[in-house]
Each structure stands twice: as structure tokens, then as C-alpha cells.
Amino acid sequence: MSHEDNLIPPMLALDRVVHEPARLAILTALFAAEEVEFLFLQKVTTLSKGNLSSHTQKLEAAGYLKTTKEFRGRIPVTTFRITKAGRAALETYKIQMQKFTENMLRSGQGNRDQTKS
Amino acid sequence: MEITQKELARIEDLTRRYATYSRSQAGLSAAWGGLCVALLGGLVLSNDILLYSNHLGLDGNPGFWRFLWKQPDPGLAQGSFLSSIALALPVLWLVGRAWIQRRVYERHGLVIEAQTPLNVGIQLVHLIAEIALAAMLILGVWIDLAFWGFPAARIPGALLSNAVVLMLPLFGRRMVSSPDRNALLMLCLGSATVLAGGHPEALLGEMLCCIVLGLGLVALGLFTHSRFRKVKRELDALPVDTSGPPSGAPTTVIERRSFAPRILPRDGADLAVALAIAALQTTWLFVLPSFFAGFLTHSSAIGECTFFVLLAVFLSFSVEKITVDQDGLRFHRLFGSPKFLAWERIVEVKEAPRNELIFRGWIWPPFPPREMTACLSSIGHYRITWDDGYCYFPPADAPQFEALVAKKVRDTQASLHSPATPAASAQP
């Protein structure tokens, strides 16, 4: 079995909900705080309102975040909070990605050694 | 959308630093609290010094104190000036703090800081600081007593004051964890002591502590605020997602352009309406505070100065022009940084009828917003509504403003609310 073959199973094991860059950015921001308002999340992730809504809905459906909608005066305010499952999913994803990167580097090194010999 | 490890680290770091201003950092609200505490301490101390010099029969009262205190107040609770200040300061501080939090530290939305071991450590440092503060205040009271030869009548009051001070760290733990609570507790303690009456000279040490610690809070607040400014600069520098509207949707490309406000009235009726409202606003915003300042200080000169200072502040901070470009609107004032509104934040720009302008723009809320203009016309004002507020602006060139700004906002909103945009770009 080649080095490249070893890379496929860990790649397939990645959580596809977290793996999407925009959702990864959202979860990372939520991971750093207890509660985050829509406005800040939009600013820090540089996503458009529509994209952010769509991705947070997907994350909520996966049980990774909790959304609270309330009115502050006449203004609707949406707040997000990462759940325990979301926190665990992000941590697992980070570990998986780190291992994957290490394997990839090793694989690259192995290929170079084979070429030399 | 592509994202790198570095960008993820940036998002995490920025969120974490911004969130600290909800709990463990105070910034300008601590500075404001420190200022209130130092002011209270300074007032009581100046009264003490004047009282003591009178007691010794000295006529060396500095002019400012003699001006401030026509008659030194031997029983603090009896003095209306100091009692009013002591009563008003904690309330003023709380109102000011809420305003600062909302307008400065939650400008990009509220983010609540997560409780981390570091956070708990910071709370511990605050607890130690509060214990040190309590020790200083207790020591201050007993130094005063020693100075006056431990009069028996003052011992129960001193013990009571010590008990209140010792409870300070206990109360502090239950409040929001930030230097703010130190300011609030010191302020409440100082105010309660003044309002409870008694002889001011016994408070000499306490008030000295208040001044020193108040100035310390001002320095700390300004320092932490300077760090927040860095966070804000980083946030402001982030690009705004201006992903184009779906095909077929209208779009407006605009060049940079400035709009000055219209100042003069359009006709006689317009002038009459504007003058009536201006008279009302002048009374409420300038005349009443000036009268109150003059009444409290027993000085008409102070009242007149207050009037002109308030008027100068109003004119200096009112909007002198609006700049429009591809990114959004900028409100320019003589002093203060221009307020920027990205197109995505603006919900609506619409010409407002006269009734709406008078009741929602000029009369209520009673304090005009930051984006106020010194305009004498009640016609041709546009209501600019964004995600957390609104204001009225009377462009001198209304047709051009309508053609550029209102249309751009309508197009942006249409593209944002079009169902094709999120669905097309949100696929994993």
C-alpha cells in the first residue's frame, strides 16, 4: 500500500459539517467566547448576511450551535452559542487535521526518499 | 471560500480579545468611574480643608474653594450641593457605563467572554485588589480618628464604616468581573458615607484614598481602552463581503461624493416650525443644564459658561457633511472620528415627512444622536435606518442624494434578501 492510500481513510473520516471553511470559521469564533451576536460573527468571519444565516442553520441542524432570537427594543438580535457537541466536533476536527497534515508531510518525505534511491 | 490555519487563529484571537470587554476588561467605563470617584473625593476633601482652616481661624482659603463652597458644610448631609452630587454620581456612572458599553464596546455586536482559568485568575487579582482597597480605607478612617484624638462619639460610626468596607470584596465577587465593580463600590461607599451625614473631617483619609484610587482607575481605564482601539482597528480593517447580487438583480456603482447638510429654511412656515423646535431644544439641552449649574454653584458666571460650553460642544460634534463611496456612508464632524456605515448595515434611506422628523427626530429622543445636524429646515430630511439605529440628514442636494444613496441601499437590500444569493454561495 502506498503512502497516498494511507491518507484517504482519515480524509473520509473528517466531519463534513465542520470541514466547510465558512462553518469552520463560525465554529472557531464561537469556540472563543460564551455567546456571540450575529453582527460580530458576520464581521469577524467576513461572510455576507445570507451566507452566515445559511451556515448557522446547517450547524444548528447538526446540533453544533444554539441560536437565540430576541428583540432589543425594536431591533431583532440573533445570538449564537456553541454546544458541547459543537465544541467536541471542532476539537476532534483539529486533531484529525493535525494528524492528516503530519501524515501528508511524512508521505511527501517517503516519496522523496524513494525517488532518491 | 478558502481558509488557512493563520486566518482561523486570527478569528479566534480577535473574538477572544473583543469578548474580554464584556467581563474582565473595563476600558472607558472604569475611567469614567474613576473620574466620578475622584470628583467625589476631591469635593469632600476641599470642604474638609476649608472647614479646617476656618476652624483654625485662618483666612488663607484659596479662591477656588471659597468660590465652590460659599460656606463650608460641617454636617455633610445638610449640604444640598454635596448631597445632590453624592446622590447623582452613582446613577450618572451607571447610565454612563451602559452608554459606553453599548456605544463603544458592543459596536460590532455583543460577545460574552468565556470563563477560562485565566479569567478566574484575573478575578482573583481583583479580589486581592479589593481587599487591599478595603484595608486602605479602614486605615484611613483610623488615621483620621487618631488625628482628632479618638473622640468617643465617632468610634461607633467608624466601626460601622469599617464593617461596610469589609463587605466590599464580598459584594464585588457577585458582580460582573471587571474593574468597573471597584469603581461602583467605591462610589457607592463614598456616596453612602456622605449622605449618612456626620462630620466630614473624619472622612479625610477615606477621601484621599478615593482620589488616589479614582485616578488609578482612570489610568487603568485609558490603558485598557487603548488596547481595545487596536482590536477595533483590526476589526474595521476586515473586508466586508460584497458578493455581487444574483444575475438580473439591479446594481449601482457609485463614485466618492460628499453631501453637505442644508442649513437655511425653505420658506416662512418652515422657518417658524424650525424656530419653535429650536427654542424647545435650546431650553432643554442648554438653558436648563446651565440654570441647574448656576443654581448649584450659586454663580451666574458658571451658568453662562455652561450654556456656551454646551452650545460649542453641540456645534463641534454635529455632522458637517456625509461622504458616500462604494463601501458605504461616512458622517464627518469637526471633532470626533467619522462614523462609518457599510452598505450592508443600512436598511433603508427614505425621505421623512415633516411630522415624523419633528416627533421622532427632534423632540424624541430628547438628546440628539451623534449624527445630528444644525439645520433650520424641517423639509427634505432623509431618514437613514441601519441595523441598530437611525438618524435624519437634510442633504443640500436632495435629488442627487436620492439618486445615489437611496437607490444604492435599495439595490444592496435587494441583493441581500434575494433567495438566490445565500443558496448559491452557501453550498459546502
Interface residues (C-beta under 8 A of the other chain):
Chain A: R16 H19 E20 P21 A22 R23 L24 A25 T28 A29 F31 A32 A33 E34 E35 V36 E37 F38 L39 F40 L41 K43 V44 T45 T46 L47 S48 K49 G50 N51 S53 S54 H55 K58 I75 T79
Chain B: M1 E2 I3 E7 L8 I11 E12 D13 L14 T15 R16 Y18 A19 H108 G109 L110 V111 I112 E113 A114 Q115 L235 L238 P239 V240 D241 T242 S243 E344 D387 D388 L416 H417 T421 P422 A423 S425 A426 P428
